[in-house]
Amino acid sequence: MALEEKYRRVREDQEYEDARLLGWTKQAEMYNSRFAMFFLVVGLLTEYWTGVDLPGQIEEMLRVGGVIEMN
């Protein structure tokens, strides 16, 4: 009985962790890494086509968004 209860708790804990979407979970880590790789590739392709480097692209995005002043 005690062994059965132990493995039931282990299974419930695993199901809970698998269902979590927020926080430090494997699923969130996987999504974040895929988004980071995608946007890095987009940034590098934009640099190749426009000649504006990554920091320049970020600066332009902040200027257009109104976060920093336009000169």
PDB file of N, CA, C, O and CB in Angstrom:
ATOM      1  N   MET A   1       0.811  -1.196   0.000  1.00  0.00           N
ATOM      2  CA  MET A   1       0.000   0.000   0.000  1.00  0.00           C
ATOM      3  C   MET A   1       0.859   1.266   0.000  1.00  0.00           C
ATOM      4  O   MET A   1       0.568   2.204  -0.742  1.00  0.00           O
ATOM      5  CB  MET A   1      -0.925  -0.005   1.197  1.00  0.00           C
ATOM      6  N   ALA A   2       1.901   1.306   0.814  1.00  0.00           N
ATOM      7  CA  ALA A   2       2.739   2.498   0.897  1.00  0.00           C
ATOM      8  C   ALA A   2       3.468   2.736  -0.417  1.00  0.00           C
ATOM      9  O   ALA A   2       3.616   3.881  -0.844  1.00  0.00           O
ATOM     10  CB  ALA A   2       3.744   2.369   2.044  1.00  0.00           C
ATOM     11  N   LEU A   3       3.918   1.686  -1.051  1.00  0.00           N
ATOM     12  CA  LEU A   3       4.610   1.814  -2.333  1.00  0.00           C
ATOM     13  C   LEU A   3       3.653   2.329  -3.409  1.00  0.00           C
ATOM     14  O   LEU A   3       4.021   3.173  -4.226  1.00  0.00           O
ATOM     15  CB  LEU A   3       5.216   0.459  -2.760  1.00  0.00           C
ATOM     16  N   GLU A   4       2.434   1.818  -3.399  1.00  0.00           N
ATOM     17  CA  GLU A   4       1.423   2.272  -4.349  1.00  0.00           C
ATOM     18  C   GLU A   4       1.132   3.766  -4.147  1.00  0.00           C
ATOM     19  O   GLU A   4       1.029   4.520  -5.114  1.00  0.00           O
ATOM     20  CB  GLU A   4       0.126   1.441  -4.195  1.00  0.00           C
ATOM     21  N   GLU A   5       1.002   4.174  -2.906  1.00  0.00           N
ATOM     22  CA  GLU A   5       0.750   5.593  -2.586  1.00  0.00           C
ATOM     23  C   GLU A   5       1.915   6.475  -3.033  1.00  0.00           C
ATOM     24  O   GLU A   5       1.705   7.569  -3.556  1.00  0.00           O
ATOM     25  CB  GLU A   5       0.511   5.769  -1.069  1.00  0.00           C
ATOM     26  N   LYS A   6       3.129   6.002  -2.829  1.00  0.00           N
ATOM     27  CA  LYS A   6       4.319   6.758  -3.224  1.00  0.00           C
ATOM     28  C   LYS A   6       4.317   7.009  -4.735  1.00  0.00           C
ATOM     29  O   LYS A   6       4.513   8.142  -5.175  1.00  0.00           O
ATOM     30  CB  LYS A   6       5.604   6.004  -2.806  1.00  0.00           C
ATOM     31  N   TYR A   7       4.100   5.968  -5.520  1.00  0.00           N
ATOM     32  CA  TYR A   7       4.134   6.123  -6.969  1.00  0.00           C
ATOM     33  C   TYR A   7       2.930   6.892  -7.502  1.00  0.00           C
ATOM     34  O   TYR A   7       3.019   7.528  -8.552  1.00  0.00           O
ATOM     35  CB  TYR A   7       4.202   4.767  -7.628  1.00  0.00           C
ATOM     36  N   ARG A   8       1.818   6.843  -6.798  1.00  0.00           N
ATOM     37  CA  ARG A   8       0.672   7.663  -7.181  1.00  0.00           C
ATOM     38  C   ARG A   8       1.016   9.132  -7.018  1.00  0.00           C
ATOM     39  O   ARG A   8       0.691   9.945  -7.884  1.00  0.00           O
ATOM     40  CB  ARG A   8      -0.570   7.304  -6.342  1.00  0.00           C
ATOM     41  N   ARG A   9       1.675   9.483  -5.911  1.00  0.00           N
ATOM     42  CA  ARG A   9       2.100  10.876  -5.691  1.00  0.00           C
ATOM     43  C   ARG A   9       3.123  11.312  -6.730  1.00  0.00           C
ATOM     44  O   ARG A   9       3.076  12.437  -7.228  1.00  0.00           O
ATOM     45  CB  ARG A   9       2.687  11.043  -4.281  1.00  0.00           C
ATOM     46  N   VAL A  10       4.048  10.415  -7.051  1.00  0.00           N
ATOM     47  CA  VAL A  10       5.059  10.736  -8.071  1.00  0.00           C
ATOM     48  C   VAL A  10       4.374  11.002  -9.406  1.00  0.00           C
ATOM     49  O   VAL A  10       4.712  11.967 -10.091  1.00  0.00           O
ATOM     50  CB  VAL A  10       6.095   9.582  -8.214  1.00  0.00           C
ATOM     51  N   ARG A  11       3.418  10.159  -9.783  1.00  0.00           N
ATOM     52  CA  ARG A  11       2.686  10.335 -11.039  1.00  0.00           C
ATOM     53  C   ARG A  11       1.895  11.642 -11.038  1.00  0.00           C
ATOM     54  O   ARG A  11       1.892  12.358 -12.039  1.00  0.00           O
ATOM     55  CB  ARG A  11       1.743   9.149 -11.276  1.00  0.00           C
ATOM     56  N   GLU A  12       1.225  11.961  -9.932  1.00  0.00           N
ATOM     57  CA  GLU A  12       0.463  13.205  -9.838  1.00  0.00           C
ATOM     58  C   GLU A  12       1.378  14.429  -9.940  1.00  0.00           C
ATOM     59  O   GLU A  12       1.038  15.412 -10.597  1.00  0.00           O
ATOM     60  CB  GLU A  12      -0.325  13.244  -8.523  1.00  0.00           C
ATOM     61  N   ASP A  13       2.532  14.361  -9.289  1.00  0.00           N
ATOM     62  CA  ASP A  13       3.493  15.473  -9.379  1.00  0.00           C
ATOM     63  C   ASP A  13       3.983  15.660 -10.810  1.00  0.00           C
ATOM     64  O   ASP A  13       4.117  16.789 -11.280  1.00  0.00           O
ATOM     65  CB  ASP A  13       4.690  15.229  -8.444  1.00  0.00           C
ATOM     66  N   GLN A  14       4.249  14.560 -11.497  1.00  0.00           N
ATOM     67  CA  GLN A  14       4.712  14.646 -12.888  1.00  0.00           C
ATOM     68  C   GLN A  14       3.615  15.215 -13.783  1.00  0.00           C
ATOM     69  O   GLN A  14       3.900  16.045 -14.647  1.00  0.00           O
ATOM     70  CB  GLN A  14       5.152  13.257 -13.402  1.00  0.00           C
ATOM     71  N   GLU A  15       2.377  14.789 -13.596  1.00  0.00           N
ATOM     72  CA  GLU A  15       1.267  15.322 -14.384  1.00  0.00           C
ATOM     73  C   GLU A  15       1.089  16.814 -14.132  1.00  0.00           C
ATOM     74  O   GLU A  15       0.808  17.572 -15.061  1.00  0.00           O
ATOM     75  CB  GLU A  15      -0.031  14.573 -14.056  1.00  0.00           C
ATOM     76  N   TYR A  16       1.252  17.240 -12.880  1.00  0.00           N
ATOM     77  CA  TYR A  16       1.148  18.659 -12.546  1.00  0.00           C
ATOM     78  C   TYR A  16       2.243  19.459 -13.247  1.00  0.00           C
ATOM     79  O   TYR A  16       1.968  20.511 -13.824  1.00  0.00           O
ATOM     80  CB  TYR A  16       1.231  18.861 -11.024  1.00  0.00           C
ATOM     81  N   GLU A  17       3.484  18.968 -13.201  1.00  0.00           N
ATOM     82  CA  GLU A  17       4.601  19.666 -13.851  1.00  0.00           C
ATOM     83  C   GLU A  17       4.418  19.729 -15.357  1.00  0.00           C
ATOM     84  O   GLU A  17       4.737  20.742 -15.979  1.00  0.00           O
ATOM     85  CB  GLU A  17       5.922  18.980 -13.523  1.00  0.00           C
ATOM     86  N   ASP A  18       3.906  18.657 -15.948  1.00  0.00           N
ATOM     87  CA  ASP A  18       3.691  18.637 -17.393  1.00  0.00           C
ATOM     88  C   ASP A  18       2.597  19.600 -17.822  1.00  0.00           C
ATOM     89  O   ASP A  18       2.634  20.106 -18.943  1.00  0.00           O
ATOM     90  CB  ASP A  18       3.343  17.237 -17.847  1.00  0.00           C
ATOM     91  N   ALA A  19       1.625  19.867 -16.958  1.00  0.00           N
ATOM     92  CA  ALA A  19       0.509  20.742 -17.300  1.00  0.00           C
ATOM     93  C   ALA A  19       0.831  22.221 -17.087  1.00  0.00           C
ATOM     94  O   ALA A  19       0.115  23.083 -17.597  1.00  0.00           O
ATOM     95  CB  ALA A  19      -0.703  20.365 -16.484  1.00  0.00           C
ATOM     96  N   ARG A  20       1.890  22.530 -16.346  1.00  0.00           N
ATOM     97  CA  ARG A  20       2.235  23.927 -16.072  1.00  0.00           C
ATOM     98  C   ARG A  20       2.677  24.623 -17.348  1.00  0.00           C
ATOM     99  O   ARG A  20       3.405  24.049 -18.158  1.00  0.00           O
ATOM    100  CB  ARG A  20       3.343  24.016 -15.008  1.00  0.00           C
ATOM    101  N   LEU A  21       2.229  25.874 -17.526  1.00  0.00           N
ATOM    102  CA  LEU A  21       2.612  26.654 -18.695  1.00  0.00           C
ATOM    103  C   LEU A  21       3.501  27.828 -18.325  1.00  0.00           C
ATOM    104  O   LEU A  21       4.250  28.320 -19.169  1.00  0.00           O
ATOM    105  CB  LEU A  21       1.380  27.150 -19.416  1.00  0.00           C
ATOM    106  N   LEU A  22       3.437  28.286 -17.090  1.00  0.00           N
ATOM    107  CA  LEU A  22       4.212  29.441 -16.660  1.00  0.00           C
ATOM    108  C   LEU A  22       5.252  29.024 -15.644  1.00  0.00           C
ATOM    109  O   LEU A  22       5.114  27.995 -14.983  1.00  0.00           O
ATOM    110  CB  LEU A  22       3.302  30.520 -16.077  1.00  0.00           C
ATOM    111  N   GLY A  23       6.298  29.831 -15.522  1.00  0.00           N
ATOM    112  CA  GLY A  23       7.332  29.554 -14.537  1.00  0.00           C
ATOM    113  C   GLY A  23       8.507  28.832 -15.171  1.00  0.00           C
ATOM    114  O   GLY A  23       8.642  28.797 -16.394  1.00  0.00           O
ATOM    115  N   TRP A  24       9.349  28.261 -14.334  1.00  0.00           N
ATOM    116  CA  TRP A  24      10.542  27.562 -14.788  1.00  0.00           C
ATOM    117  C   TRP A  24      10.191  26.123 -15.130  1.00  0.00           C
ATOM    118  O   TRP A  24      10.416  25.205 -14.340  1.00  0.00           O
ATOM    119  CB  TRP A  24      11.652  27.613 -13.716  1.00  0.00           C
ATOM    120  N   THR A  25       9.632  25.944 -16.325  1.00  0.00           N
ATOM    121  CA  THR A  25       9.257  24.609 -16.769  1.00  0.00           C
ATOM    122  C   THR A  25      10.037  24.261 -18.028  1.00  0.00           C
ATOM    123  O   THR A  25      10.559  25.146 -18.705  1.00  0.00           O
ATOM    124  CB  THR A  25       7.733  24.516 -17.023  1.00  0.00           C
ATOM    125  N   LYS A  26      10.115  22.986 -18.338  1.00  0.00           N
ATOM    126  CA  LYS A  26      10.809  22.552 -19.555  1.00  0.00           C
ATOM    127  C   LYS A  26      10.119  23.093 -20.794  1.00  0.00           C
ATOM    128  O   LYS A  26      10.777  23.464 -21.766  1.00  0.00           O
ATOM    129  CB  LYS A  26      10.879  21.022 -19.620  1.00  0.00           C
ATOM    130  N   GLN A  27       8.787  23.138 -20.761  1.00  0.00           N
ATOM    131  CA  GLN A  27       8.035  23.618 -21.918  1.00  0.00           C
ATOM    132  C   GLN A  27       8.305  25.109 -22.152  1.00  0.00           C
ATOM    133  O   GLN A  27       8.505  25.523 -23.294  1.00  0.00           O
ATOM    134  CB  GLN A  27       6.523  23.369 -21.718  1.00  0.00           C
ATOM    135  N   ALA A  28       8.314  25.913 -21.096  1.00  0.00           N
ATOM    136  CA  ALA A  28       8.598  27.333 -21.239  1.00  0.00           C
ATOM    137  C   ALA A  28      10.024  27.552 -21.736  1.00  0.00           C
ATOM    138  O   ALA A  28      10.262  28.432 -22.563  1.00  0.00           O
ATOM    139  CB  ALA A  28       8.381  28.059 -19.908  1.00  0.00           C
ATOM    140  N   GLU A  29      10.961  26.768 -21.247  1.00  0.00           N
ATOM    141  CA  GLU A  29      12.349  26.874 -21.685  1.00  0.00           C
ATOM    142  C   GLU A  29      12.476  26.534 -23.170  1.00  0.00           C
ATOM    143  O   GLU A  29      13.224  27.185 -23.900  1.00  0.00           O
ATOM    144  CB  GLU A  29      13.247  25.949 -20.849  1.00  0.00           C
ATOM    145  N   MET A  30      11.749  25.521 -23.608  1.00  0.00           N
ATOM    146  CA  MET A  30      11.786  25.127 -25.012  1.00  0.00           C
ATOM    147  C   MET A  30      11.224  26.240 -25.902  1.00  0.00           C
ATOM    148  O   MET A  30      11.819  26.577 -26.926  1.00  0.00           O
ATOM    149  CB  MET A  30      10.996  23.824 -25.224  1.00  0.00           C
ATOM    150  N   TYR A  31      10.073  26.811 -25.509  1.00  0.00           N
ATOM    151  CA  TYR A  31       9.480  27.900 -26.303  1.00  0.00           C
ATOM    152  C   TYR A  31      10.402  29.114 -26.341  1.00  0.00           C
ATOM    153  O   TYR A  31      10.602  29.705 -27.402  1.00  0.00           O
ATOM    154  CB  TYR A  31       8.107  28.300 -25.730  1.00  0.00           C
ATOM    155  N   ASN A  32      10.961  29.489 -25.202  1.00  0.00           N
ATOM    156  CA  ASN A  32      11.837  30.656 -25.159  1.00  0.00           C
ATOM    157  C   ASN A  32      13.069  30.464 -26.034  1.00  0.00           C
ATOM    158  O   ASN A  32      13.487  31.394 -26.723  1.00  0.00           O
ATOM    159  CB  ASN A  32      12.258  30.946 -23.725  1.00  0.00           C
ATOM    160  N   SER A  33      13.652  29.280 -26.017  1.00  0.00           N
ATOM    161  CA  SER A  33      14.843  29.050 -26.835  1.00  0.00           C
ATOM    162  C   SER A  33      14.502  29.062 -28.317  1.00  0.00           C
ATOM    163  O   SER A  33      15.284  29.564 -29.124  1.00  0.00           O
ATOM    164  CB  SER A  33      15.500  27.721 -26.461  1.00  0.00           C
ATOM    165  N   ARG A  34      13.364  28.524 -28.681  1.00  0.00           N
ATOM    166  CA  ARG A  34      12.965  28.551 -30.101  1.00  0.00           C
ATOM    167  C   ARG A  34      12.683  29.969 -30.572  1.00  0.00           C
ATOM    168  O   ARG A  34      13.078  30.343 -31.676  1.00  0.00           O
ATOM    169  CB  ARG A  34      11.726  27.676 -30.327  1.00  0.00           C
ATOM    170  N   PHE A  35      12.005  30.761 -29.751  1.00  0.00           N
ATOM    171  CA  PHE A  35      11.752  32.157 -30.126  1.00  0.00           C
ATOM    172  C   PHE A  35      13.061  32.922 -30.237  1.00  0.00           C
ATOM    173  O   PHE A  35      13.224  33.730 -31.151  1.00  0.00           O
ATOM    174  CB  PHE A  35      10.825  32.839 -29.101  1.00  0.00           C
ATOM    175  N   ALA A  36      13.994  32.684 -29.329  1.00  0.00           N
ATOM    176  CA  ALA A  36      15.285  33.377 -29.378  1.00  0.00           C
ATOM    177  C   ALA A  36      16.037  33.022 -30.654  1.00  0.00           C
ATOM    178  O   ALA A  36      16.589  33.907 -31.309  1.00  0.00           O
ATOM    179  CB  ALA A  36      16.137  33.024 -28.144  1.00  0.00           C
ATOM    180  N   MET A  37      16.069  31.748 -31.016  1.00  0.00           N
ATOM    181  CA  MET A  37      16.743  31.343 -32.247  1.00  0.00           C
ATOM    182  C   MET A  37      16.080  31.962 -33.462  1.00  0.00           C
ATOM    183  O   MET A  37      16.768  32.427 -34.370  1.00  0.00           O
ATOM    184  CB  MET A  37      16.755  29.826 -32.376  1.00  0.00           C
ATOM    185  N   PHE A  38      14.752  31.977 -33.496  1.00  0.00           N
ATOM    186  CA  PHE A  38      14.026  32.548 -34.627  1.00  0.00           C
ATOM    187  C   PHE A  38      14.347  34.027 -34.787  1.00  0.00           C
ATOM    188  O   PHE A  38      14.664  34.473 -35.889  1.00  0.00           O
ATOM    189  CB  PHE A  38      12.518  32.353 -34.451  1.00  0.00           C
ATOM    190  N   PHE A  39      14.269  34.798 -33.694  1.00  0.00           N
ATOM    191  CA  PHE A  39      14.482  36.236 -33.811  1.00  0.00           C
ATOM    192  C   PHE A  39      15.949  36.583 -34.048  1.00  0.00           C
ATOM    193  O   PHE A  39      16.235  37.627 -34.634  1.00  0.00           O
ATOM    194  CB  PHE A  39      13.985  36.936 -32.563  1.00  0.00           C
ATOM    195  N   LEU A  40      16.876  35.752 -33.618  1.00  0.00           N
ATOM    196  CA  LEU A  40      18.276  35.964 -33.953  1.00  0.00           C
ATOM    197  C   LEU A  40      18.488  35.782 -35.454  1.00  0.00           C
ATOM    198  O   LEU A  40      19.191  36.573 -36.083  1.00  0.00           O
ATOM    199  CB  LEU A  40      19.178  34.999 -33.157  1.00  0.00           C
ATOM    200  N   VAL A  41      17.889  34.754 -36.021  1.00  0.00           N
ATOM    201  CA  VAL A  41      18.001  34.536 -37.473  1.00  0.00           C
ATOM    202  C   VAL A  41      17.354  35.688 -38.231  1.00  0.00           C
ATOM    203  O   VAL A  41      17.913  36.162 -39.220  1.00  0.00           O
ATOM    204  CB  VAL A  41      17.343  33.192 -37.880  1.00  0.00           C
ATOM    205  N   VAL A  42      16.190  36.145 -37.788  1.00  0.00           N
ATOM    206  CA  VAL A  42      15.535  37.286 -38.438  1.00  0.00           C
ATOM    207  C   VAL A  42      16.417  38.518 -38.355  1.00  0.00           C
ATOM    208  O   VAL A  42      16.542  39.249 -39.338  1.00  0.00           O
ATOM    209  CB  VAL A  42      14.165  37.571 -37.795  1.00  0.00           C
ATOM    210  N   GLY A  43      17.033  38.767 -37.202  1.00  0.00           N
ATOM    211  CA  GLY A  43      17.920  39.912 -37.049  1.00  0.00           C
ATOM    212  C   GLY A  43      19.128  39.821 -37.958  1.00  0.00           C
ATOM    213  O   GLY A  43      19.532  40.818 -38.556  1.00  0.00           O
ATOM    214  N   LEU A  44      19.711  38.634 -38.070  1.00  0.00           N
ATOM    215  CA  LEU A  44      20.875  38.457 -38.936  1.00  0.00           C
ATOM    216  C   LEU A  44      20.503  38.610 -40.414  1.00  0.00           C
ATOM    217  O   LEU A  44      21.263  39.195 -41.187  1.00  0.00           O
ATOM    218  CB  LEU A  44      21.508  37.083 -38.694  1.00  0.00           C
ATOM    219  N   LEU A  45      19.346  38.091 -40.806  1.00  0.00           N
ATOM    220  CA  LEU A  45      18.902  38.272 -42.192  1.00  0.00           C
ATOM    221  C   LEU A  45      18.603  39.737 -42.490  1.00  0.00           C
ATOM    222  O   LEU A  45      18.908  40.224 -43.579  1.00  0.00           O
ATOM    223  CB  LEU A  45      17.659  37.418 -42.471  1.00  0.00           C
ATOM    224  N   THR A  46      18.015  40.436 -41.537  1.00  0.00           N
ATOM    225  CA  THR A  46      17.751  41.865 -41.716  1.00  0.00           C
ATOM    226  C   THR A  46      19.054  42.634 -41.841  1.00  0.00           C
ATOM    227  O   THR A  46      19.159  43.559 -42.647  1.00  0.00           O
ATOM    228  CB  THR A  46      16.920  42.417 -40.548  1.00  0.00           C
ATOM    229  N   GLU A  47      20.049  42.253 -41.046  1.00  0.00           N
ATOM    230  CA  GLU A  47      21.363  42.897 -41.153  1.00  0.00           C
ATOM    231  C   GLU A  47      21.970  42.635 -42.530  1.00  0.00           C
ATOM    232  O   GLU A  47      22.562  43.535 -43.126  1.00  0.00           O
ATOM    233  CB  GLU A  47      22.315  42.387 -40.041  1.00  0.00           C
ATOM    234  N   TYR A  48      21.830  41.438 -43.027  1.00  0.00           N
ATOM    235  CA  TYR A  48      22.377  41.091 -44.343  1.00  0.00           C
ATOM    236  C   TYR A  48      21.706  41.914 -45.440  1.00  0.00           C
ATOM    237  O   TYR A  48      22.385  42.418 -46.335  1.00  0.00           O
ATOM    238  CB  TYR A  48      22.197  39.586 -44.624  1.00  0.00           C
ATOM    239  N   TRP A  49      20.367  42.057 -45.380  1.00  0.00           N
ATOM    240  CA  TRP A  49      19.644  42.739 -46.440  1.00  0.00           C
ATOM    241  C   TRP A  49      19.717  44.253 -46.339  1.00  0.00           C
ATOM    242  O   TRP A  49      19.734  44.929 -47.368  1.00  0.00           O
ATOM    243  CB  TRP A  49      18.218  42.309 -46.430  1.00  0.00           C
ATOM    244  N   THR A  50      19.759  44.810 -45.126  1.00  0.00           N
ATOM    245  CA  THR A  50      19.713  46.263 -44.970  1.00  0.00           C
ATOM    246  C   THR A  50      21.047  46.872 -44.603  1.00  0.00           C
ATOM    247  O   THR A  50      21.253  48.065 -44.827  1.00  0.00           O
ATOM    248  CB  THR A  50      18.710  46.629 -43.934  1.00  0.00           C
ATOM    249  N   GLY A  51      21.955  46.099 -44.048  1.00  0.00           N
ATOM    250  CA  GLY A  51      23.240  46.629 -43.622  1.00  0.00           C
ATOM    251  C   GLY A  51      23.213  47.248 -42.233  1.00  0.00           C
ATOM    252  O   GLY A  51      24.239  47.738 -41.762  1.00  0.00           O
ATOM    253  N   VAL A  52      22.071  47.236 -41.571  1.00  0.00           N
ATOM    254  CA  VAL A  52      21.947  47.772 -40.214  1.00  0.00           C
ATOM    255  C   VAL A  52      22.238  46.636 -39.241  1.00  0.00           C
ATOM    256  O   VAL A  52      21.591  45.590 -39.288  1.00  0.00           O
ATOM    257  CB  VAL A  52      20.518  48.390 -39.962  1.00  0.00           C
ATOM    258  N   ASP A  53      23.227  46.847 -38.345  1.00  0.00           N
ATOM    259  CA  ASP A  53      23.587  45.781 -37.417  1.00  0.00           C
ATOM    260  C   ASP A  53      22.518  45.605 -36.336  1.00  0.00           C
ATOM    261  O   ASP A  53      21.593  46.410 -36.230  1.00  0.00           O
ATOM    262  CB  ASP A  53      24.946  46.076 -36.773  1.00  0.00           C
ATOM    263  N   LEU A  54      22.656  44.530 -35.528  1.00  0.00           N
ATOM    264  CA  LEU A  54      21.636  44.210 -34.522  1.00  0.00           C
ATOM    265  C   LEU A  54      21.407  45.337 -33.509  1.00  0.00           C
ATOM    266  O   LEU A  54      20.253  45.667 -33.238  1.00  0.00           O
ATOM    267  CB  LEU A  54      22.030  42.951 -33.786  1.00  0.00           C
ATOM    268  N   PRO A  55      22.469  45.948 -32.931  1.00  0.00           N
ATOM    269  CA  PRO A  55      22.205  47.069 -32.024  1.00  0.00           C
ATOM    270  C   PRO A  55      21.507  48.241 -32.729  1.00  0.00           C
ATOM    271  O   PRO A  55      20.675  48.922 -32.131  1.00  0.00           O
ATOM    272  CB  PRO A  55      23.512  47.549 -31.402  1.00  0.00           C
ATOM    273  N   GLY A  56      21.844  48.465 -33.977  1.00  0.00           N
ATOM    274  CA  GLY A  56      21.167  49.514 -34.743  1.00  0.00           C
ATOM    275  C   GLY A  56      19.696  49.202 -34.971  1.00  0.00           C
ATOM    276  O   GLY A  56      18.855  50.101 -34.943  1.00  0.00           O
ATOM    277  N   GLN A  57      19.389  47.943 -35.194  1.00  0.00           N
ATOM    278  CA  GLN A  57      17.991  47.537 -35.364  1.00  0.00           C
ATOM    279  C   GLN A  57      17.203  47.748 -34.073  1.00  0.00           C
ATOM    280  O   GLN A  57      16.060  48.206 -34.099  1.00  0.00           O
ATOM    281  CB  GLN A  57      17.907  46.061 -35.800  1.00  0.00           C
ATOM    282  N   ILE A  58      17.827  47.411 -32.948  1.00  0.00           N
ATOM    283  CA  ILE A  58      17.157  47.595 -31.653  1.00  0.00           C
ATOM    284  C   ILE A  58      16.944  49.079 -31.388  1.00  0.00           C
ATOM    285  O   ILE A  58      15.878  49.481 -30.922  1.00  0.00           O
ATOM    286  CB  ILE A  58      17.983  46.955 -30.505  1.00  0.00           C
ATOM    287  N   GLU A  59      17.955  49.894 -31.684  1.00  0.00           N
ATOM    288  CA  GLU A  59      17.824  51.343 -31.497  1.00  0.00           C
ATOM    289  C   GLU A  59      16.695  51.896 -32.365  1.00  0.00           C
ATOM    290  O   GLU A  59      15.899  52.711 -31.897  1.00  0.00           O
ATOM    291  CB  GLU A  59      19.153  52.057 -31.833  1.00  0.00           C
ATOM    292  N   GLU A  60      16.618  51.468 -33.610  1.00  0.00           N
ATOM    293  CA  GLU A  60      15.554  51.932 -34.509  1.00  0.00           C
ATOM    294  C   GLU A  60      14.181  51.511 -33.996  1.00  0.00           C
ATOM    295  O   GLU A  60      13.228  52.289 -34.053  1.00  0.00           O
ATOM    296  CB  GLU A  60      15.774  51.386 -35.929  1.00  0.00           C
ATOM    297  N   MET A  61      14.080  50.290 -33.500  1.00  0.00           N
ATOM    298  CA  MET A  61      12.814  49.809 -32.954  1.00  0.00           C
ATOM    299  C   MET A  61      12.391  50.657 -31.751  1.00  0.00           C
ATOM    300  O   MET A  61      11.214  50.986 -31.607  1.00  0.00           O
ATOM    301  CB  MET A  61      12.929  48.325 -32.550  1.00  0.00           C
ATOM    302  N   LEU A  62      13.348  51.011 -30.889  1.00  0.00           N
ATOM    303  CA  LEU A  62      13.031  51.842 -29.711  1.00  0.00           C
ATOM    304  C   LEU A  62      12.659  53.261 -30.138  1.00  0.00           C
ATOM    305  O   LEU A  62      11.797  53.877 -29.513  1.00  0.00           O
ATOM    306  CB  LEU A  62      14.232  51.882 -28.729  1.00  0.00           C
ATOM    307  N   ARG A  63      13.279  53.786 -31.173  1.00  0.00           N
ATOM    308  CA  ARG A  63      12.931  55.125 -31.654  1.00  0.00           C
ATOM    309  C   ARG A  63      11.530  55.128 -32.251  1.00  0.00           C
ATOM    310  O   ARG A  63      10.738  56.024 -31.956  1.00  0.00           O
ATOM    311  CB  ARG A  63      13.957  55.612 -32.697  1.00  0.00           C
ATOM    312  N   VAL A  64      11.216  54.159 -33.072  1.00  0.00           N
ATOM    313  CA  VAL A  64       9.885  54.076 -33.695  1.00  0.00           C
ATOM    314  C   VAL A  64       8.816  53.875 -32.624  1.00  0.00           C
ATOM    315  O   VAL A  64       7.717  54.419 -32.731  1.00  0.00           O
ATOM    316  CB  VAL A  64       9.832  52.920 -34.732  1.00  0.00           C
ATOM    317  N   GLY A  65       9.137  53.096 -31.595  1.00  0.00           N
ATOM    318  CA  GLY A  65       8.184  52.842 -30.513  1.00  0.00           C
ATOM    319  C   GLY A  65       8.042  53.993 -29.545  1.00  0.00           C
ATOM    320  O   GLY A  65       7.175  53.957 -28.671  1.00  0.00           O
ATOM    321  N   GLY A  66       8.875  55.020 -29.679  1.00  0.00           N
ATOM    322  CA  GLY A  66       8.778  56.181 -28.822  1.00  0.00           C
ATOM    323  C   GLY A  66       9.432  56.004 -27.458  1.00  0.00           C
ATOM    324  O   GLY A  66       9.188  56.797 -26.548  1.00  0.00           O
ATOM    325  N   VAL A  67      10.254  54.980 -27.307  1.00  0.00           N
ATOM    326  CA  VAL A  67      10.901  54.741 -26.028  1.00  0.00           C
ATOM    327  C   VAL A  67      12.066  55.705 -25.841  1.00  0.00           C
ATOM    328  O   VAL A  67      12.303  56.194 -24.736  1.00  0.00           O
ATOM    329  CB  VAL A  67      11.383  53.286 -25.927  1.00  0.00           C
ATOM    330  N   ILE A  68      12.793  55.977 -26.923  1.00  0.00           N
ATOM    331  CA  ILE A  68      13.886  56.959 -26.865  1.00  0.00           C
ATOM    332  C   ILE A  68      13.588  58.064 -27.858  1.00  0.00           C
ATOM    333  O   ILE A  68      12.827  57.876 -28.807  1.00  0.00           O
ATOM    334  CB  ILE A  68      15.273  56.296 -27.171  1.00  0.00           C
ATOM    335  N   GLU A  69      14.200  59.230 -27.630  1.00  0.00           N
ATOM    336  CA  GLU A  69      13.932  60.397 -28.487  1.00  0.00           C
ATOM    337  C   GLU A  69      14.553  60.241 -29.848  1.00  0.00           C
ATOM    338  O   GLU A  69      15.614  59.639 -30.011  1.00  0.00           O
ATOM    339  CB  GLU A  69      14.448  61.668 -27.841  1.00  0.00           C
ATOM    340  N   MET A  70      13.856  60.807 -30.836  1.00  0.00           N
ATOM    341  CA  MET A  70      14.429  60.879 -32.169  1.00  0.00           C
ATOM    342  C   MET A  70      15.310  62.106 -32.241  1.00  0.00           C
ATOM    343  O   MET A  70      14.988  63.143 -31.663  1.00  0.00           O
ATOM    344  CB  MET A  70      13.329  60.916 -33.261  1.00  0.00           C
ATOM    345  N   ASN A  71      16.425  61.992 -32.951  1.00  0.00           N
ATOM    346  CA  ASN A  71      17.338  63.141 -33.093  1.00  0.00           C
ATOM    347  C   ASN A  71      16.953  63.976 -34.290  1.00  0.00           C
ATOM    348  O   ASN A  71      17.601  64.983 -34.573  1.00  0.00           O
ATOM    349  CB  ASN A  71      18.797  62.675 -33.229  1.00  0.00           C
TER     350      ASN A  71
END
